[in-house]
Amino acid sequence: MPDPQVKKVACPSCGAPLLFGAGEITTRCTFCHAVVERPLRADQPAALKTRPAISRPSRPSAGSPPANRISIFSFLTLGLGLVAAIASFVVVMALADNGSSAGTRWIFSGAIAALPVDRPEGPDVIALAYDLSNEEYLLVRVDPIAGKVVWRGKQIGESSDVRTIIPGDARFFTVEEGELHAYRSADGTEIWQAGLSDELMYCDECLSVDGNRAIALTQDYVIEAFDTETGASAWKRWMDGYTSGFTIVDGGLWVIDKVEGEYALIMLDLADGSVRRSIAPKCAAPDNAYEYGMNATAKFLFDPDPSVRAPDRAVYIFYGWHPGCIGRWNTATAERVWQTADEDGFAPSGDLAALFTPDLVYFASDDRLWSIAKADGSVRTVAEGGDYELVPLAFEQEILILRTKRTRGTTRFGLRGFDPARGEILWDHPVENGEPYDPPDAAFRHVDEDRAIWTWRFSGGLLHLYTFQADPNRLSFATLNPRDGFFSSGEPLAFDFSYDSYFGPNILFRKGALIWVMADSHLLGIDLDTAEIKYHFP
């Protein structure tokens, strides 16, 4: 029966949120690795309070600094680590392993990734799993459509040993503590392993695969590329210091680093790591009395139009304060197309949100929304949100759809229709008791009666809103007309979960109306158009 008294549990060691799978009475904190027992009701049998054999002594992370020497940057790094750990933590139990002993019970608790899709129904997944029968962690491949474990792979020491799983061409790659490993996707055979200079950094692209290169960014600010066939180190670059991460575009790796003593946006050749492009902009004050260069916190965005390829790709750089500048550069030639300065700058903070349209780039920070013309760099203030932070989501039927976050009083998210031509708010729609799935401000993935998690997509000229709710557990469907904000809700899709709250959702795959979601103890293939669960594992 569901336990209404157990809702949210914090790690007593570090305070991080803890995730318990269905039926689990212990869990390992994915942040500090401490083993913690689930709080039990007074009327539960005492026998359940015994720790199972899967628990192991906690041990500190190799990269954790001493408690009395945590700097501001260390705190930031630890916080990002917590977010990454939460985002990758999923739990599911499978009752049978096809091809192995009947009745094997699995706990999928840790890193997971969808393989490249070669069928319309959706992907197989590679996951770290715990075999309760043999009390061991294994890498496994799961076919959730056929409802089977395809293969049992390498044994792993414990769940925290595998930081991430990244698929490649007929291979997948993991970071296991301080090592990079490559495996065959077909059978799980390990191909090679290679040492990293430090633990993996916490960012979305800190382990990436492009062609015959696997690239890792580690916590000592080293970017290293490995040959995907052999595991040999192809090249290594020691960064000057802090970097927020890199981006791979058109076969080149772009990152901010110092070149000859000043910060620049550089493009590294994936083959040998050589610097192929270097952009070191200067932002001058209106009276030209002084100028600023960029630093490691500057933001660079590439025009995401899929029809645009080098040599026509553009990169937009946001940098500097008092003054601040936005500039457009050609990625093939590193030549500047235009640059626009502002005395106060445009606050290129970590939560800078941008939306590309054919002619404009909308970008927002805090409660202000601007647009900048791609052709000549002319900037105008589009809206000021007052007590609301603004995030541009979509531009449909000449209407700008904004996500709002109330900053005065209780935090509340919502949607807003805005006419940028006339500067008018057309409608506002609060999302009650809900937090966004998508960044910025992405929610911690635990759904209960106090928190729903929502995401969206455009289809058929309407904004479709999908909300994961609990007590009762369900996925709710609604549509918004961007012209007038007319809201219409549909029949919710019930989830047959064991508890009246659940961990997830973690969306592993999206293609049109089909999404694959890991939520609580289930891997679900959901058709959003028909509001039905097409596939269910286990």
Secondary structure, DSSP 8 states (H G I E B T S, - for coil): ---TT----B-TTT--B----TT-SEEE-TTT--EEE----TTS-GGGGS--TT-------TT---GGG--HHHHHHHHHHHHHHHHH-EEEEES--TTSSTT--EEEEEEEEE----STT---EEEEEEETTTTEEEEEEEETTTTEEEEEEEEES-GGGEEEEEE-SSEEEEEETTEEEEEETTT--EEEEEE-SSSB-SSTTSEEEETTEEEEEBTTSEEEEEETTT--EEEEEE-SS-----EEETTEEEEEEEETTEEEEEEEETTT--EEEEE--EEE-TTSS-EEE--TT-EEEE---TT--TTS-EEEEEE-SSSEEEEEEETTT--EEEEEEESS-----TT-EEEE-SSEEEEEETTEEEEEETTT--EEEEEE-TTEEEEEEEEETTEEEEEEEE-SSS--EEEEEEETTTTEEEEEEE-TTEEESSSSS---SEEBTTBEEEEEEEETTEEEEEEEETTTTEEEEEEE-TTT--EEE---EE---SSSSEE--EEEEEETTEEEEEETTEEEEEETTTTEEEEEE-
